Amino acid sequence: MPATFNLELVPGQNVALEVSVVSDELDMARMDDGTVVDGQFWGKLDLVHRGDDHKLEFQGTRLPHGSENAPEAMFDSRMISRLAIASKPPVARCQLSVICPIIQYCDLVLQTSAFWKLSMTWPPAESLDGDPNKVKFFCRSHPGGALEHFDSETVTTALYYEAT
């Protein structure tokens, strides 16, 4: 029985494997009890080429005919990698310290990923370009780590921010 596997090795790199599935003992389209094997399947295809060990193994499940469980609704490896981002902690609390050898005026720009939203900064920072994930602190840094924030007239040892 001829078989074709269309595989995406990495995003944008596709390969098609055309093989002949044969058995001297079984009709490859039927199980031992005579049940016909056909339809669409979702699962894991394992191809191994190591030394003298060559095998092709599929483990999966058949999708019911006419069901709403289409392959587009299933998870693939790219979706799983996005889940790691979605499972971020509810709040990240961070601080930024600046140590310099001489008094220095500085604009400190803080930008977070689009997956995070800055919820609080201390001293209060000004938003840049209307982007809620990008803010600026205008400070004067002193030797020893003190930061003088001009807008709030505050002296602090670190800039604090929270992101959700």
N, C-alpha and C positions, 0 to 999 in steps of 0.2 A: 504494500500500500504506500503510495507516495505521501510525503509530508513536507510542509514548508513552515519554517519558523522565521517570522520577521521580528528581529530584535533591535532594540535601541541600546547600544553599549554604553554610551554617554550621550547627554543631550546633543542632538544634531548629527550623531554618528550612528547610522543604521547598517545592519547586515542581514541578509536573508540566507537561511540554511535550507537547502533542498536535500532531503534524505529519503531513503527507501526503508520503511519499517517492515521487517519480515520476520516470520517465525515458522518453523517446520511443524510446530505442534498446534498453534492457535490461529484462528482468523483474527487479525489484529483489530478488527472493528467489532468484535464480540468478546464478552467475558466468558469464563469457564461454564457458566450456567446458560449461555446462549443469549444473554441480554445484549442488545445492540448498543455500542458506545458511539454516540455522536453528539453534536451540539457545541456550544461555546463554553470554554473553561477559563477559570481565573485561578492562578496559583504561582508556583515557583518552578522555574526551569533550571536545572543544575547541569552544566556542561563541564566535564573534567577531562583534561589532557595533561597527565603527569607521567612521564616515562612510559611504561607499558600499560598504564591504567587509563583507558578511554571509555567514558560512559556518558549517556544522556539520560537524565532522570527528571520526570515531571511529577510534582505533587500539587494537587489543587482540588477544585470543586467545580462541578458543572453548574452553569448559570441556568436557572429555570427559563423555559421558553415563555416569551411574552411577559416576563416579570419586569418590575421597575428597577431591579438590581442590574443596571447596565455597567459595563466596565468603566465608564466615565465616572461612576459614583464610587468606585473602589479606590483605595489608597495605593499610591506607587511610592517609590523611594524618594522622589522629590517632595511628595506630600509629607512623608514621615520626617524629612529633615526640617520642614517648616513647622512641624509640631513642636520641635525643640524650642523654637522661638516663641510659639504660642504658650508654652508652659513656663514662661518667665515668672519670677517672684512678683507678688502684687505691688511692692514698693521697693525702690532702690534708694538708699540714703548714702550720699557720697560727700566727700570734702576734698578741697583742692588747696594745698599750701604752696606758697611761693617763697623761696629763699634766694636772695640775691646779694652780691658783695657790696653794692652801693645803692643809694636811693635811686629809684627808677620809676618813671611814669609808664603805665602799661594798659593796654586794652586786652582783656582776657575774654576770648570768645569760646563759649561752650555750645556744642551741638550734639544732640543725641540722635540715635537711629529713629526712623519713622515709626518703629514699633513701640517707642516710648514717648511719653508726654511729660514735659517738665511741669511739675505741680507746685513747686515752691523753691525759691532761692533766697539765701541770706548772705549778705545784704541783698536787697531787691535789685535784680538785674533788669536791663532794658531789652525788650524784644528786638530782634534784627529782622528786617525784611518782612515783617508780619508773620514770620515762621514761628510757630509755638515751640519748636524744637531747637531754636537757635537764639541765644541771648548773649549780651555783652556786659562785662563789668569794667568800669573805668576806675583804676586804682593807682595809688602810689605805693610801691613796695619799699620796705626798709630792711637794712641788714638785721638779721636775727629773726625774720619771718613775719613782722607786722605788716598788715595791709591796711591802707587808709582808703576807704571807699568814699568818693566825693559826693555822690548823689544823696546818700543817707548820713553823711558826716560821721561815719562809724570807723573805728579802728578794731581790727580783728586779726586773728592768727590764721584763719582759713576761710574760704568761701564754701558755703554749704548749699546742696541742692538735693531735691527729691524728684524722682521720676516714677510715673505709674504706667 
